Amino acid sequence: MPLPPALGALRLPAIAAPMFLASGPDLVVEVSGAGLMGSFPALNCRSTTALDDWLAEIAGRLGLGVPYGVNLIVHRSNPRLEADLARVVAHKVPVVITSLGAVPDIVGAVRGYGGVVLHDVIGLRHAEKALGAGVDGLIAVCAGAGGHAGTLSPFAFMAELRAMFAGTIALAGGITTGAQIAAAQLMGADLAYLGTRFLVTRESLAPEAQKRMTARARSADIIRTDAVSGVAGNFLRESLIAAGLDPEALPAHGALDLAAEARAWATIWSAGQGAATIRDIPAAAELCARLIAEHGAAIAALRAV
């Protein structure tokens, strides 16, 4: 499908996902400057004032017309939502990624200045609600993704979404290479959504120990649980053990609490199953160039078949 104008100039149809506690201005600028789209969660900033500073810095370093995105948690437990949205609107952030709730008023505020709203979903019911709220596109967060991942196969979920929606869809779930980005396009996605691969880069704000742990992990080392925050997510087995938890007998958790989640995620580290293919910690621009080359080679190989 045609991409929104804000994303039409990308050299590679891929988004570096907004990673809690890991995505910051340097990573966003390096990724967007290399021809992909960088993004970060608003809550990675300690305050709305800090968010204002980050947005000014990113826009100033990138210049006009270069897309980047901000993730807003649309949930009643986020006390900063209204204030953060006001700064996003003031800076006219090109792309807003919403999570844990799709609200027509937020969509209207972003579209009012010409921005694009993408909403992440893990199932058809969430997708229907998001489209009802008027979002411009969906992010299909499938099995194997880092963070708050879903459980659906990308093959099944993409087919379901395409049957009901002809607009922009990004696909997430263990994508780490340019060839996999091409595969996502063949499945019907317009964009690929990569988190864990960009977690393990030099510009990532993640602790070096987390990067090294992720780079030595295998797919079986990723545990899906709601014990950390109350919302099911994928976490590194080794970090659960280091925090004194038994991955085979994790405790129940109450309702989502963003303040508690921030404390928990600082020591219990998230990653997706794509960690199985990651063994280096490159600069973000170097990784982007690699992905672009791999994608081009994959497309050329398909055309030669």
C-alpha positions as CSV (number, residue, x, y, z in Angstrom):
1,M,0.0,0.0,0.0
2,P,1.2,3.6,-0.5
3,L,2.9,5.0,2.6
4,P,1.7,8.3,4.2
5,P,3.7,11.3,2.8
6,A,5.5,11.5,6.2
7,L,7.1,8.1,5.5
8,G,7.4,8.2,1.7
9,A,11.0,9.3,1.7
10,L,12.4,6.3,3.6
11,R,15.4,4.5,2.0
12,L,14.2,1.3,3.7
13,P,10.6,0.7,4.8
14,A,11.5,0.1,8.4
15,I,11.0,1.7,11.8
16,A,13.3,1.3,14.8
17,A,10.7,0.7,17.4
18,P,10.3,2.9,20.5
19,M,12.0,0.9,23.2
20,F,11.3,1.7,26.9
21,L,14.5,2.9,28.6
22,A,16.6,2.2,25.5
23,S,15.6,4.7,22.7
24,G,17.0,8.2,23.0
25,P,17.9,11.2,20.8
26,D,21.2,9.7,19.5
27,L,19.5,6.5,18.3
28,V,16.6,8.3,16.7
29,V,18.8,10.8,14.9
30,E,21.2,8.1,13.6
31,V,18.4,5.9,12.4
32,S,16.3,8.6,10.8
33,G,19.4,10.2,9.3
34,A,20.3,6.9,7.6
35,G,17.0,6.5,5.9
36,L,14.9,4.5,8.2
37,M,12.6,5.9,10.9
38,G,13.8,6.3,14.4
39,S,11.4,6.6,17.4
40,F,11.3,6.8,21.1
41,P,8.8,6.6,24.0
42,A,7.8,9.9,25.5
43,L,8.1,8.2,28.9
44,N,11.8,7.7,28.4
45,C,12.0,11.4,29.3
46,R,11.9,12.1,33.0
47,S,9.4,14.9,32.6
48,T,7.3,16.7,30.0
49,T,10.0,19.5,30.1
50,A,12.6,16.9,29.2
51,L,10.4,15.7,26.4
52,D,10.2,19.2,25.0
53,D,14.0,19.4,25.1
54,W,14.4,16.0,23.3
55,L,11.9,16.9,20.6
56,A,13.7,20.2,19.9
57,E,17.1,18.5,19.8
58,I,15.9,15.7,17.4
59,A,14.2,18.1,15.0
60,G,17.2,20.5,15.1
61,R,19.7,17.7,14.3
62,L,17.6,16.1,11.6
63,G,16.2,19.1,9.8
64,L,12.9,19.5,8.0
65,G,11.3,16.6,6.2
66,V,13.1,13.7,8.0
67,P,10.5,11.5,9.7
68,Y,10.8,10.4,13.3
69,G,8.3,9.2,15.8
70,V,7.2,9.4,19.4
71,N,5.3,6.7,21.3
72,L,2.5,7.8,23.7
73,I,1.1,5.3,26.2
74,V,-2.7,6.0,26.1
75,H,-3.6,4.4,29.4
76,R,-5.3,5.8,32.5
77,S,-2.2,5.1,34.5
78,N,-0.2,7.6,32.5
79,P,-0.5,10.9,34.3
80,R,1.6,12.7,31.7
81,L,-0.5,11.9,28.6
82,E,-2.2,15.2,28.2
83,A,0.9,17.3,28.8
84,D,3.1,15.1,26.6
85,L,0.5,15.2,23.8
86,A,0.6,19.0,24.0
87,R,4.3,19.1,23.4
88,V,4.0,16.6,20.5
89,V,1.5,18.8,18.9
90,A,3.5,21.9,19.5
91,H,6.6,20.3,17.8
92,K,4.4,18.8,15.0
93,V,6.1,15.4,15.4
94,P,5.7,13.6,12.0
95,V,4.6,10.2,13.4
96,V,2.9,9.3,16.7
97,I,2.8,5.7,17.8
98,T,0.0,5.0,20.3
99,S,-0.1,2.0,22.7
100,L,-2.5,0.6,25.2
101,G,-5.5,2.6,24.0
102,A,-6.8,4.3,20.8
103,V,-8.6,7.6,21.5
104,P,-10.2,9.6,18.7
105,D,-9.3,12.9,20.4
106,I,-5.6,12.1,20.3
107,V,-5.8,11.0,16.7
108,G,-7.6,14.2,15.8
109,A,-5.0,16.3,17.6
110,V,-2.1,14.7,15.6
111,R,-3.9,14.7,12.3
112,G,-4.9,18.3,12.9
113,Y,-1.3,19.4,12.2
114,G,-0.7,16.8,9.5
115,G,0.9,14.1,11.6
116,V,0.4,10.4,11.2
117,V,-0.9,8.1,13.9
118,L,0.1,4.4,14.0
119,H,-1.3,2.1,16.7
120,D,0.2,-1.1,17.9
121,V,-2.1,-4.1,18.1
122,I,-1.8,-7.7,19.1
123,G,-5.2,-9.0,18.0
124,L,-8.1,-8.3,15.7
125,R,-10.3,-6.8,18.4
126,H,-7.6,-4.2,19.2
127,A,-7.2,-3.4,15.5
128,E,-10.9,-2.9,15.1
129,K,-11.0,-0.4,18.0
130,A,-8.0,1.4,16.6
131,L,-9.5,1.8,13.2
132,G,-12.7,3.0,14.8
133,A,-10.7,5.7,16.5
134,G,-9.4,6.8,13.0
135,V,-5.7,5.9,13.2
136,D,-3.7,6.1,10.0
137,G,-2.1,2.7,10.3
138,L,-1.6,-0.4,12.4
139,I,1.5,-2.0,13.9
140,A,0.9,-5.8,14.1
141,V,2.9,-6.9,17.1
142,C,3.2,-10.7,16.6
143,A,4.8,-13.6,18.4
144,G,8.4,-13.2,19.2
145,A,8.5,-9.4,19.5
146,G,10.2,-7.7,22.4
147,G,8.3,-5.7,25.0
148,H,4.5,-6.1,25.2
149,A,4.3,-8.8,22.4
150,G,1.4,-10.7,21.1
151,T,1.1,-14.4,20.4
152,L,-0.3,-14.6,16.9
153,S,1.7,-15.9,13.9
154,P,2.6,-13.0,11.5
155,F,1.2,-15.1,8.6
156,A,-2.2,-15.5,10.2
157,F,-2.4,-12.0,11.7
158,M,-1.3,-10.1,8.5
159,A,-3.8,-12.0,6.5
160,E,-6.6,-11.1,8.9
161,L,-5.6,-7.4,9.0
162,R,-5.3,-7.1,5.2
163,A,-8.8,-8.6,4.8
164,M,-10.2,-5.7,6.8
165,F,-7.8,-2.8,6.2
166,A,-6.1,-1.5,3.0
167,G,-4.0,1.1,4.8
168,T,-0.5,1.2,6.3
169,I,0.5,-1.8,8.3
170,A,3.9,-2.3,10.0
171,L,4.9,-5.8,11.1
172,A,6.8,-6.6,14.3
173,G,8.1,-9.9,15.7
174,G,11.7,-11.1,15.6
175,I,12.7,-9.1,12.5
176,T,16.5,-8.4,12.5
177,T,17.7,-8.5,8.9
178,G,17.1,-6.8,5.6
179,A,15.9,-10.1,4.0
180,Q,13.3,-10.4,6.8
181,I,12.1,-6.9,6.0
182,A,11.6,-8.0,2.4
183,A,9.7,-11.0,3.6
184,A,7.4,-8.8,5.7
185,Q,6.6,-6.8,2.5
186,L,5.8,-10.0,0.6
187,M,3.4,-10.9,3.4
188,G,1.5,-7.7,2.8
189,A,3.2,-5.3,5.3
190,D,4.2,-1.8,4.2
191,L,6.8,-1.4,6.9
192,A,8.9,-3.6,9.2
193,Y,9.2,-2.7,12.9
194,L,12.5,-3.6,14.6
195,G,13.1,-3.3,18.3
196,T,15.6,-5.8,19.7
197,R,18.1,-5.4,16.8
198,F,18.3,-1.7,17.5
199,L,18.5,-2.3,21.3
200,V,21.9,-3.9,20.6
201,T,23.6,-0.9,19.1
202,R,26.1,1.6,20.4
203,E,23.6,4.5,20.6
204,S,21.0,2.5,22.5
205,L,20.5,3.7,26.1
206,A,20.3,0.1,27.3
207,P,23.0,-0.9,29.8
208,E,26.0,-2.6,28.2
209,A,25.3,-5.7,30.3
210,Q,21.8,-5.8,28.7
211,K,23.2,-5.5,25.2
212,R,25.7,-8.3,25.9
213,M,23.1,-10.5,27.5
214,T,20.8,-10.0,24.5
215,A,23.6,-10.7,22.0
216,R,24.3,-14.1,23.6
217,A,20.7,-15.1,24.0
218,R,18.9,-17.8,22.0
219,S,15.2,-17.8,21.2
220,A,14.5,-20.2,24.1
221,D,16.0,-17.6,26.4
222,I,13.0,-15.3,25.9
223,I,10.3,-15.8,28.4
224,R,6.8,-14.3,27.9
225,T,5.1,-13.3,31.2
226,D,2.8,-10.8,32.8
227,A,4.7,-11.1,36.1
228,V,6.8,-8.0,35.5
229,S,4.2,-5.3,34.7
230,G,0.8,-6.8,34.5
231,V,0.8,-6.8,30.7
232,A,2.3,-9.9,29.0
233,G,5.8,-9.2,27.6
234,N,8.9,-10.9,26.5
235,F,11.9,-10.9,28.8
236,L,15.4,-12.3,29.0
237,R,15.5,-15.5,31.1
238,E,19.0,-14.6,32.4
239,S,17.7,-11.2,33.8
240,L,14.8,-12.8,35.5
241,I,17.1,-15.2,37.3
242,A,19.5,-12.3,38.2
243,A,16.5,-10.5,39.8
244,G,15.9,-13.5,42.0
245,L,13.0,-14.9,40.1
246,D,12.3,-18.5,38.9
247,P,11.4,-18.4,35.2
248,E,9.4,-21.6,35.7
249,A,7.3,-20.2,38.6
250,L,6.8,-16.5,38.2
251,P,4.5,-14.7,40.5
252,A,1.1,-13.2,39.5
253,H,1.0,-9.4,39.0
254,G,-1.7,-6.9,39.5
255,A,-2.9,-4.2,37.2
256,L,-0.5,-2.2,35.0
257,D,1.4,0.5,37.0
258,L,3.7,2.6,34.9
259,A,5.8,3.8,37.8
260,A,6.3,0.3,39.0
261,E,7.0,-0.9,35.5
262,A,9.8,1.6,35.0
263,R,11.5,0.3,38.2
264,A,11.0,-3.3,37.1
265,W,12.2,-2.9,33.6
266,A,15.4,-1.2,34.8
267,T,16.6,-4.6,36.1
268,I,14.4,-7.2,34.3
269,W,15.3,-6.7,30.7
270,S,13.1,-7.2,27.7
271,A,14.1,-8.6,24.3
272,G,12.4,-10.4,21.5
273,Q,13.2,-13.8,19.9
274,G,15.2,-12.0,17.2
275,A,18.0,-12.0,19.8
276,A,18.8,-15.4,18.5
277,T,20.3,-13.8,15.3
278,I,22.2,-10.9,17.0
279,R,25.8,-11.4,17.9
280,D,27.3,-7.9,17.5
281,I,26.9,-4.4,18.8
282,P,27.3,-2.1,15.8
283,A,26.8,1.7,15.4
284,A,23.2,2.4,14.4
285,A,24.2,4.0,11.1
286,E,26.3,0.9,10.3
287,L,23.4,-1.4,11.1
288,C,21.0,0.7,8.9
289,A,23.5,0.5,6.0
290,R,23.7,-3.3,6.5
291,L,19.9,-3.6,6.5
292,I,19.5,-1.6,3.3
293,A,22.1,-3.7,1.6
294,E,20.6,-7.0,2.8
295,H,17.1,-5.8,1.7
296,G,18.4,-4.9,-1.8
297,A,20.1,-8.2,-2.2
298,A,16.9,-10.1,-1.1
299,I,14.8,-8.2,-3.6
300,A,17.3,-8.8,-6.4
301,A,17.3,-12.5,-5.5
302,L,13.5,-12.7,-5.7
303,R,13.5,-11.0,-9.1
304,A,16.0,-13.5,-10.3
305,V,13.8,-16.5,-9.4
